[in-house]
């Protein structure tokens, strides 16, 4: 049986849930570092974005906040905004 994979550079939004905002952020950080705990489903693979600029929103907010350069530090990336 033949198999092919295609990867597109595109905008993707991932909604994560957890017991705290920091826990959710750590899940994102794991994905950004190649540990794909987010994508345990058999047909789903999530790759880190090629551009380190990203946006985040907190529940109940309509505004998105930019993280211009993902640092991997909850205080710098999230609390600062």
N, CA, C and O atoms as a Maestro MAE file, in Angstrom:
{
 s_m_m2io_version
 :::
 2.0.0
}

f_m_ct {
 s_m_title
 :::
 protein
 m_atom[324] {
  # First column is atom index #
  i_m_mmod_type
  r_m_x_coord
  r_m_y_coord
  r_m_z_coord
  i_m_residue_number
  s_m_chain_name
  s_m_pdb_residue_name
  s_m_pdb_atom_name
  i_m_atomic_number
  :::
  1 25 0.845 -1.173 0.000 1 A "UNK " " N  " 7
  2 3 0.000 0.000 0.000 1 A "UNK " " CA " 6
  3 2 0.897 1.246 0.000 1 A "UNK " " C  " 6
  4 15 1.850 1.321 0.777 1 A "UNK " " O  " 8
  5 25 0.604 2.200 -0.848 2 A "UNK " " N  " 7
  6 3 1.358 3.441 -0.938 2 A "UNK " " CA " 6
  7 2 0.908 4.421 0.133 2 A "UNK " " C  " 6
  8 15 -0.237 4.384 0.584 2 A "UNK " " O  " 8
  9 25 1.819 5.293 0.533 3 A "UNK " " N  " 7
  10 3 1.497 6.295 1.544 3 A "UNK " " CA " 6
  11 2 2.263 7.561 1.221 3 A "UNK " " C  " 6
  12 15 3.449 7.505 0.896 3 A "UNK " " O  " 8
  13 25 1.599 8.701 1.307 4 A "UNK " " N  " 7
  14 3 2.239 9.993 1.092 4 A "UNK " " CA " 6
  15 2 1.835 10.935 2.213 4 A "UNK " " C  " 6
  16 15 0.723 10.854 2.734 4 A "UNK " " O  " 8
  17 25 2.742 11.827 2.580 5 A "UNK " " N  " 7
  18 3 2.441 12.861 3.567 5 A "UNK " " CA " 6
  19 2 2.631 14.220 2.915 5 A "UNK " " C  " 6
  20 15 3.551 14.415 2.121 5 A "UNK " " O  " 8
  21 25 1.759 15.154 3.254 6 A "UNK " " N  " 7
  22 3 1.855 16.512 2.751 6 A "UNK " " CA " 6
  23 2 1.817 17.450 3.948 6 A "UNK " " C  " 6
  24 15 0.995 17.285 4.850 6 A "UNK " " O  " 8
  25 25 2.696 18.416 3.953 7 A "UNK " " N  " 7
  26 3 2.721 19.391 5.037 7 A "UNK " " CA " 6
  27 2 2.583 20.774 4.428 7 A "UNK " " C  " 6
  28 15 3.324 21.138 3.515 7 A "UNK " " O  " 8
  29 25 1.623 21.548 4.943 8 A "UNK " " N  " 7
  30 3 1.367 22.882 4.437 8 A "UNK " " CA " 6
  31 2 1.791 23.918 5.472 8 A "UNK " " C  " 6
  32 15 1.601 23.729 6.674 8 A "UNK " " O  " 8
  33 25 2.361 25.004 4.992 9 A "UNK " " N  " 7
  34 3 2.640 26.129 5.872 9 A "UNK " " CA " 6
  35 2 1.392 26.994 5.860 9 A "UNK " " C  " 6
  36 15 1.092 27.656 4.867 9 A "UNK " " O  " 8
  37 25 0.678 26.983 6.955 10 A "UNK " " N  " 7
  38 3 -0.600 27.683 7.003 10 A "UNK " " CA " 6
  39 2 -0.879 28.121 8.431 10 A "UNK " " C  " 6
  40 15 -0.172 27.735 9.362 10 A "UNK " " O  " 8
  41 25 -1.898 28.914 8.590 11 A "UNK " " N  " 7
  42 3 -2.289 29.384 9.907 11 A "UNK " " CA " 6
  43 2 -3.175 28.332 10.560 11 A "UNK " " C  " 6
  44 15 -4.120 27.839 9.945 11 A "UNK " " O  " 8
  45 25 -2.873 27.995 11.786 12 A "UNK " " N  " 7
  46 3 -3.628 26.978 12.515 12 A "UNK " " CA " 6
  47 2 -3.949 27.519 13.901 12 A "UNK " " C  " 6
  48 15 -3.144 28.232 14.500 12 A "UNK " " O  " 8
  49 25 -5.106 27.184 14.397 13 A "UNK " " N  " 7
  50 3 -5.473 27.553 15.760 13 A "UNK " " CA " 6
  51 2 -5.703 26.281 16.556 13 A "UNK " " C  " 6
  52 15 -6.444 25.396 16.126 13 A "UNK " " O  " 8
  53 25 -5.070 26.190 17.712 14 A "UNK " " N  " 7
  54 3 -5.222 25.035 18.597 14 A "UNK " " CA " 6
  55 2 -5.786 25.534 19.916 14 A "UNK " " C  " 6
  56 15 -5.240 26.458 20.520 14 A "UNK " " O  " 8
  57 25 -6.870 24.932 20.361 15 A "UNK " " N  " 7
  58 3 -7.441 25.283 21.659 15 A "UNK " " CA " 6
  59 2 -7.082 24.182 22.640 15 A "UNK " " C  " 6
  60 15 -7.403 23.015 22.415 15 A "UNK " " O  " 8
  61 25 -6.422 24.547 23.721 16 A "UNK " " N  " 7
  62 3 -5.998 23.583 24.735 16 A "UNK " " CA " 6
  63 2 -6.715 23.859 26.042 16 A "UNK " " C  " 6
  64 15 -7.066 25.000 26.345 16 A "UNK " " O  " 8
  65 25 -6.927 22.809 26.808 17 A "UNK " " N  " 7
  66 3 -7.569 22.936 28.116 17 A "UNK " " CA " 6
  67 2 -6.655 22.343 29.174 17 A "UNK " " C  " 6
  68 15 -5.871 21.436 28.893 17 A "UNK " " O  " 8
  69 25 -6.759 22.857 30.387 18 A "UNK " " N  " 7
  70 3 -5.965 22.341 31.492 18 A "UNK " " CA " 6
  71 2 -6.469 22.906 32.802 18 A "UNK " " C  " 6
  72 15 -7.429 23.676 32.825 18 A "UNK " " O  " 8
  73 25 -5.826 22.525 33.892 19 A "UNK " " N  " 7
  74 3 -6.233 22.986 35.215 19 A "UNK " " CA " 6
  75 2 -5.818 24.425 35.490 19 A "UNK " " C  " 6
  76 15 -6.388 25.078 36.365 19 A "UNK " " O  " 8
  77 25 -4.823 24.931 34.744 20 A "UNK " " N  " 7
  78 3 -4.376 26.318 34.914 20 A "UNK " " CA " 6
  79 2 -3.843 26.823 33.583 20 A "UNK " " C  " 6
  80 15 -3.561 26.041 32.676 20 A "UNK " " O  " 8
  81 25 -3.708 28.133 33.479 21 A "UNK " " N  " 7
  82 3 -3.152 28.710 32.248 21 A "UNK " " CA " 6
  83 2 -1.698 28.276 32.061 21 A "UNK " " C  " 6
  84 15 -1.247 28.069 30.935 21 A "UNK " " O  " 8
  85 25 -0.975 28.139 33.162 22 A "UNK " " N  " 7
  86 3 0.425 27.710 33.049 22 A "UNK " " CA " 6
  87 2 0.516 26.278 32.536 22 A "UNK " " C  " 6
  88 15 1.384 25.970 31.719 22 A "UNK " " O  " 8
  89 25 -0.368 25.396 33.004 23 A "UNK " " N  " 7
  90 3 -0.377 24.013 32.507 23 A "UNK " " CA " 6
  91 2 -0.665 23.974 31.004 23 A "UNK " " C  " 6
  92 15 -0.034 23.223 30.260 23 A "UNK " " O  " 8
  93 25 -1.619 24.788 30.573 24 A "UNK " " N  " 7
  94 3 -1.940 24.855 29.145 24 A "UNK " " CA " 6
  95 2 -0.732 25.339 28.365 24 A "UNK " " C  " 6
  96 15 -0.411 24.796 27.308 24 A "UNK " " O  " 8
  97 25 -0.066 26.354 28.880 25 A "UNK " " N  " 7
  98 3 1.123 26.901 28.223 25 A "UNK " " CA " 6
  99 2 2.225 25.844 28.115 25 A "UNK " " C  " 6
  100 15 2.909 25.769 27.095 25 A "UNK " " O  " 8
  101 25 2.400 25.038 29.146 26 A "UNK " " N  " 7
  102 3 3.427 23.997 29.122 26 A "UNK " " CA " 6
  103 2 3.113 22.936 28.073 26 A "UNK " " C  " 6
  104 15 4.029 22.375 27.472 26 A "UNK " " O  " 8
  105 25 1.836 22.654 27.845 27 A "UNK " " N  " 7
  106 3 1.458 21.728 26.769 27 A "UNK " " CA " 6
  107 2 1.877 22.303 25.417 27 A "UNK " " C  " 6
  108 15 2.402 21.586 24.565 27 A "UNK " " O  " 8
  109 25 1.641 23.602 25.229 28 A "UNK " " N  " 7
  110 3 2.052 24.260 23.995 28 A "UNK " " CA " 6
  111 2 3.570 24.227 23.855 28 A "UNK " " C  " 6
  112 15 4.089 23.962 22.771 28 A "UNK " " O  " 8
  113 25 4.273 24.493 24.934 29 A "UNK " " N  " 7
  114 3 5.739 24.488 24.918 29 A "UNK " " CA " 6
  115 2 6.267 23.110 24.518 29 A "UNK " " C  " 6
  116 15 7.219 23.020 23.742 29 A "UNK " " O  " 8
  117 25 5.670 22.042 25.031 30 A "UNK " " N  " 7
  118 3 6.075 20.682 24.647 30 A "UNK " " CA " 6
  119 2 5.905 20.476 23.150 30 A "UNK " " C  " 6
  120 15 6.777 19.906 22.493 30 A "UNK " " O  " 8
  121 25 4.775 20.941 22.607 31 A "UNK " " N  " 7
  122 3 4.543 20.798 21.176 31 A "UNK " " CA " 6
  123 2 5.574 21.598 20.382 31 A "UNK " " C  " 6
  124 15 6.074 21.125 19.362 31 A "UNK " " O  " 8
  125 25 5.893 22.802 20.843 32 A "UNK " " N  " 7
  126 3 6.859 23.655 20.140 32 A "UNK " " CA " 6
  127 2 8.249 23.022 20.127 32 A "UNK " " C  " 6
  128 15 9.035 23.276 19.214 32 A "UNK " " O  " 8
  129 25 8.555 22.209 21.121 33 A "UNK " " N  " 7
  130 3 9.863 21.563 21.214 33 A "UNK " " CA " 6
  131 2 9.869 20.163 20.615 33 A "UNK " " C  " 6
  132 15 10.827 19.409 20.787 33 A "UNK " " O  " 8
  133 25 8.780 19.816 19.902 34 A "UNK " " N  " 7
  134 3 8.759 18.553 19.187 34 A "UNK " " CA " 6
  135 2 8.185 17.381 19.955 34 A "UNK " " C  " 6
  136 15 8.055 16.292 19.395 34 A "UNK " " O  " 8
  137 25 7.836 17.566 21.217 35 A "UNK " " N  " 7
  138 3 7.180 16.500 21.978 35 A "UNK " " CA " 6
  139 2 5.690 16.629 21.684 35 A "UNK " " C  " 6
  140 15 5.028 17.535 22.191 35 A "UNK " " O  " 8
  141 25 5.178 15.746 20.888 36 A "UNK " " N  " 7
  142 3 3.816 15.907 20.367 36 A "UNK " " CA " 6
  143 2 2.752 15.280 21.263 36 A "UNK " " C  " 6
  144 15 1.952 14.467 20.800 36 A "UNK " " O  " 8
  145 25 2.738 15.648 22.526 37 A "UNK " " N  " 7
  146 3 1.726 15.112 23.439 37 A "UNK " " CA " 6
  147 2 0.325 15.576 23.044 37 A "UNK " " C  " 6
  148 15 -0.664 14.922 23.373 37 A "UNK " " O  " 8
  149 25 0.245 16.687 22.349 38 A "UNK " " N  " 7
  150 3 -1.046 17.222 21.902 38 A "UNK " " CA " 6
  151 2 -1.658 16.305 20.851 38 A "UNK " " C  " 6
  152 15 -2.879 16.164 20.780 38 A "UNK " " O  " 8
  153 25 -0.818 15.687 20.043 39 A "UNK " " N  " 7
  154 3 -1.315 14.977 18.867 39 A "UNK " " CA " 6
  155 2 -1.199 13.465 18.995 39 A "UNK " " C  " 6
  156 15 -0.490 12.833 18.212 39 A "UNK " " O  " 8
  157 25 -1.871 12.889 19.953 40 A "UNK " " N  " 7
  158 3 -1.820 11.438 20.139 40 A "UNK " " CA " 6
  159 2 -2.804 10.697 19.244 40 A "UNK " " C  " 6
  160 15 -2.767 9.468 19.175 40 A "UNK " " O  " 8
  161 25 -3.680 11.421 18.561 41 A "UNK " " N  " 7
  162 3 -4.612 10.766 17.661 41 A "UNK " " CA " 6
  163 2 -3.843 10.211 16.464 41 A "UNK " " C  " 6
  164 15 -2.883 10.829 16.004 41 A "UNK " " O  " 8
  165 25 -4.245 9.086 15.974 42 A "UNK " " N  " 7
  166 3 -3.483 8.378 14.948 42 A "UNK " " CA " 6
  167 2 -3.315 9.163 13.646 42 A "UNK " " C  " 6
  168 15 -2.266 9.057 13.010 42 A "UNK " " O  " 8
  169 25 -4.301 9.937 13.235 43 A "UNK " " N  " 7
  170 3 -4.205 10.648 11.965 43 A "UNK " " CA " 6
  171 2 -3.808 12.109 12.110 43 A "UNK " " C  " 6
  172 15 -3.803 12.848 11.126 43 A "UNK " " O  " 8
  173 25 -3.478 12.532 13.315 44 A "UNK " " N  " 7
  174 3 -3.160 13.929 13.556 44 A "UNK " " CA " 6
  175 2 -1.704 14.084 13.938 44 A "UNK " " C  " 6
  176 15 -1.226 13.432 14.866 44 A "UNK " " O  " 8
  177 25 -1.001 14.942 13.229 45 A "UNK " " N  " 7
  178 3 0.370 15.293 13.588 45 A "UNK " " CA " 6
  179 2 0.438 16.808 13.643 45 A "UNK " " C  " 6
  180 15 0.021 17.489 12.705 45 A "UNK " " O  " 8
  181 25 0.959 17.332 14.733 46 A "UNK " " N  " 7
  182 3 1.089 18.774 14.884 46 A "UNK " " CA " 6
  183 2 2.575 19.105 14.898 46 A "UNK " " C  " 6
  184 15 3.334 18.558 15.698 46 A "UNK " " O  " 8
  185 25 2.978 19.994 14.020 47 A "UNK " " N  " 7
  186 3 4.371 20.410 13.935 47 A "UNK " " CA " 6
  187 2 4.500 21.834 14.457 47 A "UNK " " C  " 6
  188 15 3.568 22.626 14.316 47 A "UNK " " O  " 8
  189 25 5.631 22.174 15.052 48 A "UNK " " N  " 7
  190 3 5.832 23.562 15.472 48 A "UNK " " CA " 6
  191 2 5.760 24.489 14.252 48 A "UNK " " C  " 6
  192 15 6.174 24.110 13.157 48 A "UNK " " O  " 8
  193 25 5.241 25.691 14.443 49 A "UNK " " N  " 7
  194 3 5.165 26.620 13.322 49 A "UNK " " CA " 6
  195 2 6.545 27.057 12.864 49 A "UNK " " C  " 6
  196 15 7.493 27.067 13.649 49 A "UNK " " O  " 8
  197 25 6.654 27.416 11.602 50 A "UNK " " N  " 7
  198 3 7.941 27.860 11.070 50 A "UNK " " CA " 6
  199 2 8.262 29.282 11.492 50 A "UNK " " C  " 6
  200 15 9.432 29.665 11.520 50 A "UNK " " O  " 8
  201 25 7.255 30.070 11.819 51 A "UNK " " N  " 7
  202 3 7.429 31.442 12.275 51 A "UNK " " CA " 6
  203 2 7.181 31.461 13.783 51 A "UNK " " C  " 6
  204 15 6.161 30.948 14.245 51 A "UNK " " O  " 8
  205 25 8.090 32.039 14.546 52 A "UNK " " N  " 7
  206 3 7.948 31.999 16.007 52 A "UNK " " CA " 6
  207 2 6.945 33.023 16.533 52 A "UNK " " C  " 6
  208 15 6.689 33.060 17.736 52 A "UNK " " O  " 8
  209 25 6.380 33.842 15.674 53 A "UNK " " N  " 7
  210 3 5.361 34.808 16.090 53 A "UNK " " CA " 6
  211 2 4.026 34.083 16.205 53 A "UNK " " C  " 6
  212 15 3.621 33.361 15.294 53 A "UNK " " O  " 8
  213 25 3.349 34.279 17.328 54 A "UNK " " N  " 7
  214 3 2.035 33.669 17.503 54 A "UNK " " CA " 6
  215 2 1.168 34.561 18.370 54 A "UNK " " C  " 6
  216 15 1.640 35.547 18.938 54 A "UNK " " O  " 8
  217 25 -0.090 34.210 18.465 55 A "UNK " " N  " 7
  218 3 -1.062 34.975 19.243 55 A "UNK " " CA " 6
  219 2 -1.747 34.047 20.231 55 A "UNK " " C  " 6
  220 15 -1.872 32.846 19.989 55 A "UNK " " O  " 8
  221 25 -2.193 34.617 21.354 56 A "UNK " " N  " 7
  222 3 -2.965 33.817 22.305 56 A "UNK " " CA " 6
  223 2 -4.125 34.647 22.816 56 A "UNK " " C  " 6
  224 15 -4.083 35.877 22.823 56 A "UNK " " O  " 8
  225 25 -5.163 33.943 23.245 57 A "UNK " " N  " 7
  226 3 -6.329 34.580 23.834 57 A "UNK " " CA " 6
  227 2 -6.754 33.795 25.060 57 A "UNK " " C  " 6
  228 15 -6.629 32.572 25.110 57 A "UNK " " O  " 8
  229 25 -7.251 34.509 26.029 58 A "UNK " " N  " 7
  230 3 -7.734 33.876 27.253 58 A "UNK " " CA " 6
  231 2 -9.248 33.695 27.116 58 A "UNK " " C  " 6
  232 15 -9.912 34.445 26.400 58 A "UNK " " O  " 8
  233 25 -9.780 32.692 27.810 59 A "UNK " " N  " 7
  234 3 -11.212 32.439 27.716 59 A "UNK " " CA " 6
  235 2 -11.998 33.682 28.116 59 A "UNK " " C  " 6
  236 15 -11.673 34.354 29.095 59 A "UNK " " O  " 8
  237 25 -13.024 33.969 27.349 60 A "UNK " " N  " 7
  238 3 -13.867 35.117 27.626 60 A "UNK " " CA " 6
  239 2 -13.369 36.410 26.992 60 A "UNK " " C  " 6
  240 15 -14.119 37.384 26.936 60 A "UNK " " O  " 8
  241 25 -12.130 36.450 26.513 61 A "UNK " " N  " 7
  242 3 -11.591 37.638 25.857 61 A "UNK " " CA " 6
  243 2 -11.790 37.536 24.356 61 A "UNK " " C  " 6
  244 15 -11.724 36.449 23.782 61 A "UNK " " O  " 8
  245 25 -12.034 38.669 23.730 62 A "UNK " " N  " 7
  246 3 -12.151 38.684 22.276 62 A "UNK " " CA " 6
  247 2 -10.850 39.135 21.634 62 A "UNK " " C  " 6
  248 15 -10.634 38.914 20.442 62 A "UNK " " O  " 8
  249 25 -9.986 39.763 22.415 63 A "UNK " " N  " 7
  250 3 -8.721 40.279 21.900 63 A "UNK " " CA " 6
  251 2 -7.644 39.198 21.941 63 A "UNK " " C  " 6
  252 15 -7.545 38.445 22.909 63 A "UNK " " O  " 8
  253 25 -6.845 39.132 20.889 64 A "UNK " " N  " 7
  254 3 -5.689 38.242 20.864 64 A "UNK " " CA " 6
  255 2 -4.444 39.048 21.189 64 A "UNK " " C  " 6
  256 15 -4.315 40.202 20.779 64 A "UNK " " O  " 8
  257 25 -3.531 38.437 21.925 65 A "UNK " " N  " 7
  258 3 -2.279 39.079 22.305 65 A "UNK " " CA " 6
  259 2 -1.145 38.414 21.530 65 A "UNK " " C  " 6
  260 15 -1.098 37.190 21.410 65 A "UNK " " O  " 8
  261 25 -0.245 39.220 21.013 66 A "UNK " " N  " 7
  262 3 0.854 38.672 20.227 66 A "UNK " " CA " 6
  263 2 2.033 38.282 21.115 66 A "UNK " " C  " 6
  264 15 2.418 39.012 22.029 66 A "UNK " " O  " 8
  265 25 2.589 37.118 20.821 67 A "UNK " " N  " 7
  266 3 3.890 36.714 21.360 67 A "UNK " " CA " 6
  267 2 4.839 36.852 20.169 67 A "UNK " " C  " 6
  268 15 4.883 35.964 19.317 67 A "UNK " " O  " 8
  269 25 5.600 37.949 20.092 68 A "UNK " " N  " 7
  270 3 6.397 38.184 18.893 68 A "UNK " " CA " 6
  271 2 7.506 37.159 18.669 68 A "UNK " " C  " 6
  272 15 7.854 36.877 17.522 68 A "UNK " " O  " 8
  273 25 8.059 36.605 19.721 69 A "UNK " " N  " 7
  274 3 9.131 35.627 19.589 69 A "UNK " " CA " 6
  275 2 8.967 34.642 20.740 69 A "UNK " " C  " 6
  276 15 9.281 34.980 21.881 69 A "UNK " " O  " 8
  277 25 8.485 33.438 20.469 70 A "UNK " " N  " 7
  278 3 8.214 32.444 21.514 70 A "UNK " " CA " 6
  279 2 9.495 32.158 22.288 70 A "UNK " " C  " 6
  280 15 10.492 31.723 21.711 70 A "UNK " " O  " 8
  281 25 9.467 32.405 23.598 71 A "UNK " " N  " 7
  282 3 10.659 32.244 24.426 71 A "UNK " " CA " 6
  283 2 10.655 30.952 25.233 71 A "UNK " " C  " 6
  284 15 11.708 30.500 25.684 71 A "UNK " " O  " 8
  285 25 9.487 30.357 25.417 72 A "UNK " " N  " 7
  286 3 9.413 29.151 26.240 72 A "UNK " " CA " 6
  287 2 9.370 29.459 27.720 72 A "UNK " " C  " 6
  288 15 9.690 28.601 28.543 72 A "UNK " " O  " 8
  289 25 8.975 30.679 28.070 73 A "UNK " " N  " 7
  290 3 8.909 31.108 29.463 73 A "UNK " " CA " 6
  291 2 7.529 31.708 29.706 73 A "UNK " " C  " 6
  292 15 7.172 32.715 29.094 73 A "UNK " " O  " 8
  293 25 6.748 31.090 30.600 74 A "UNK " " N  " 7
  294 3 5.373 31.503 30.856 74 A "UNK " " CA " 6
  295 2 5.296 32.973 31.249 74 A "UNK " " C  " 6
  296 15 4.417 33.694 30.776 74 A "UNK " " O  " 8
  297 25 6.208 33.426 32.112 75 A "UNK " " N  " 7
  298 3 6.184 34.810 32.569 75 A "UNK " " CA " 6
  299 2 6.422 35.782 31.419 75 A "UNK " " C  " 6
  300 15 5.713 36.779 31.286 75 A "UNK " " O  " 8
  301 25 7.416 35.493 30.594 76 A "UNK " " N  " 7
  302 3 7.748 36.379 29.470 76 A "UNK " " CA " 6
  303 2 6.696 36.320 28.358 76 A "UNK " " C  " 6
  304 15 6.316 37.352 27.806 76 A "UNK " " O  " 8
  305 25 6.237 35.137 28.038 77 A "UNK " " N  " 7
  306 3 5.333 34.978 26.894 77 A "UNK " " CA " 6
  307 2 3.880 35.298 27.221 77 A "UNK " " C  " 6
  308 15 3.166 35.831 26.371 77 A "UNK " " O  " 8
  309 25 3.426 34.984 28.433 78 A "UNK " " N  " 7
  310 3 2.005 35.116 28.750 78 A "UNK " " CA " 6
  311 2 1.736 36.227 29.780 78 A "UNK " " C  " 6
  312 15 1.006 37.174 29.490 78 A "UNK " " O  " 8
  313 25 2.311 36.114 30.955 79 A "UNK " " N  " 7
  314 3 1.991 37.065 32.028 79 A "UNK " " CA " 6
  315 2 2.348 38.503 31.653 79 A "UNK " " C  " 6
  316 15 1.668 39.444 32.061 79 A "UNK " " O  " 8
  317 25 3.395 38.662 30.892 80 A "UNK " " N  " 7
  318 3 3.816 40.006 30.482 80 A "UNK " " CA " 6
  319 2 2.726 40.720 29.674 80 A "UNK " " C  " 6
  320 15 2.672 41.950 29.656 80 A "UNK " " O  " 8
  321 25 1.869 39.958 29.014 81 A "UNK " " N  " 7
  322 3 0.816 40.544 28.181 81 A "UNK " " CA " 6
  323 2 -0.489 40.609 28.928 81 A "UNK " " C  " 6
  324 15 -1.490 41.074 28.383 81 A "UNK " " O  " 8
  :::
 }
 m_bond[323] {
  # First column is bond index #
  i_m_from
  i_m_to
  i_m_order
  :::
  1 1 2 1
  2 2 3 1
  3 3 4 2
  4 3 5 1
  5 5 6 1
  6 6 7 1
  7 7 8 2
  8 7 9 1
  9 9 10 1
  10 10 11 1
  11 11 12 2
  12 11 13 1
  13 13 14 1
  14 14 15 1
  15 15 16 2
  16 15 17 1
  17 17 18 1
  18 18 19 1
  19 19 20 2
  20 19 21 1
  21 21 22 1
  22 22 23 1
  23 23 24 2
  24 23 25 1
  25 25 26 1
  26 26 27 1
  27 27 28 2
  28 27 29 1
  29 29 30 1
  30 30 31 1
  31 31 32 2
  32 31 33 1
  33 33 34 1
  34 34 35 1
  35 35 36 2
  36 35 37 1
  37 37 38 1
  38 38 39 1
  39 39 40 2
  40 39 41 1
  41 41 42 1
  42 42 43 1
  43 43 44 2
  44 43 45 1
  45 45 46 1
  46 46 47 1
  47 47 48 2
  48 47 49 1
  49 49 50 1
  50 50 51 1
  51 51 52 2
  52 51 53 1
  53 53 54 1
  54 54 55 1
  55 55 56 2
  56 55 57 1
  57 57 58 1
  58 58 59 1
  59 59 60 2
  60 59 61 1
  61 61 62 1
  62 62 63 1
  63 63 64 2
  64 63 65 1
  65 65 66 1
  66 66 67 1
  67 67 68 2
  68 67 69 1
  69 69 70 1
  70 70 71 1
  71 71 72 2
  72 71 73 1
  73 73 74 1
  74 74 75 1
  75 75 76 2
  76 75 77 1
  77 77 78 1
  78 78 79 1
  79 79 80 2
  80 79 81 1
  81 81 82 1
  82 82 83 1
  83 83 84 2
  84 83 85 1
  85 85 86 1
  86 86 87 1
  87 87 88 2
  88 87 89 1
  89 89 90 1
  90 90 91 1
  91 91 92 2
  92 91 93 1
  93 93 94 1
  94 94 95 1
  95 95 96 2
  96 95 97 1
  97 97 98 1
  98 98 99 1
  99 99 100 2
  100 99 101 1
  101 101 102 1
  102 102 103 1
  103 103 104 2
  104 103 105 1
  105 105 106 1
  106 106 107 1
  107 107 108 2
  108 107 109 1
  109 109 110 1
  110 110 111 1
  111 111 112 2
  112 111 113 1
  113 113 114 1
  114 114 115 1
  115 115 116 2
  116 115 117 1
  117 117 118 1
  118 118 119 1
  119 119 120 2
  120 119 121 1
  121 121 122 1
  122 122 123 1
  123 123 124 2
  124 123 125 1
  125 125 126 1
  126 126 127 1
  127 127 128 2
  128 127 129 1
  129 129 130 1
  130 130 131 1
  131 131 132 2
  132 131 133 1
  133 133 134 1
  134 134 135 1
  135 135 136 2
  136 135 137 1
  137 137 138 1
  138 138 139 1
  139 139 140 2
  140 139 141 1
  141 141 142 1
  142 142 143 1
  143 143 144 2
  144 143 145 1
  145 145 146 1
  146 146 147 1
  147 147 148 2
  148 147 149 1
  149 149 150 1
  150 150 151 1
  151 151 152 2
  152 151 153 1
  153 153 154 1
  154 154 155 1
  155 155 156 2
  156 155 157 1
  157 157 158 1
  158 158 159 1
  159 159 160 2
  160 159 161 1
  161 161 162 1
  162 162 163 1
  163 163 164 2
  164 163 165 1
  165 165 166 1
  166 166 167 1
  167 167 168 2
  168 167 169 1
  169 169 170 1
  170 170 171 1
  171 171 172 2
  172 171 173 1
  173 173 174 1
  174 174 175 1
  175 175 176 2
  176 175 177 1
  177 177 178 1
  178 178 179 1
  179 179 180 2
  180 179 181 1
  181 181 182 1
  182 182 183 1
  183 183 184 2
  184 183 185 1
  185 185 186 1
  186 186 187 1
  187 187 188 2
  188 187 189 1
  189 189 190 1
  190 190 191 1
  191 191 192 2
  192 191 193 1
  193 193 194 1
  194 194 195 1
  195 195 196 2
  196 195 197 1
  197 197 198 1
  198 198 199 1
  199 199 200 2
  200 199 201 1
  201 201 202 1
  202 202 203 1
  203 203 204 2
  204 203 205 1
  205 205 206 1
  206 206 207 1
  207 207 208 2
  208 207 209 1
  209 209 210 1
  210 210 211 1
  211 211 212 2
  212 211 213 1
  213 213 214 1
  214 214 215 1
  215 215 216 2
  216 215 217 1
  217 217 218 1
  218 218 219 1
  219 219 220 2
  220 219 221 1
  221 221 222 1
  222 222 223 1
  223 223 224 2
  224 223 225 1
  225 225 226 1
  226 226 227 1
  227 227 228 2
  228 227 229 1
  229 229 230 1
  230 230 231 1
  231 231 232 2
  232 231 233 1
  233 233 234 1
  234 234 235 1
  235 235 236 2
  236 235 237 1
  237 237 238 1
  238 238 239 1
  239 239 240 2
  240 239 241 1
  241 241 242 1
  242 242 243 1
  243 243 244 2
  244 243 245 1
  245 245 246 1
  246 246 247 1
  247 247 248 2
  248 247 249 1
  249 249 250 1
  250 250 251 1
  251 251 252 2
  252 251 253 1
  253 253 254 1
  254 254 255 1
  255 255 256 2
  256 255 257 1
  257 257 258 1
  258 258 259 1
  259 259 260 2
  260 259 261 1
  261 261 262 1
  262 262 263 1
  263 263 264 2
  264 263 265 1
  265 265 266 1
  266 266 267 1
  267 267 268 2
  268 267 269 1
  269 269 270 1
  270 270 271 1
  271 271 272 2
  272 271 273 1
  273 273 274 1
  274 274 275 1
  275 275 276 2
  276 275 277 1
  277 277 278 1
  278 278 279 1
  279 279 280 2
  280 279 281 1
  281 281 282 1
  282 282 283 1
  283 283 284 2
  284 283 285 1
  285 285 286 1
  286 286 287 1
  287 287 288 2
  288 287 289 1
  289 289 290 1
  290 290 291 1
  291 291 292 2
  292 291 293 1
  293 293 294 1
  294 294 295 1
  295 295 296 2
  296 295 297 1
  297 297 298 1
  298 298 299 1
  299 299 300 2
  300 299 301 1
  301 301 302 1
  302 302 303 1
  303 303 304 2
  304 303 305 1
  305 305 306 1
  306 306 307 1
  307 307 308 2
  308 307 309 1
  309 309 310 1
  310 310 311 1
  311 311 312 2
  312 311 313 1
  313 313 314 1
  314 314 315 1
  315 315 316 2
  316 315 317 1
  317 317 318 1
  318 318 319 1
  319 319 320 2
  320 319 321 1
  321 321 322 1
  322 322 323 1
  323 323 324 2
  :::
 }
}
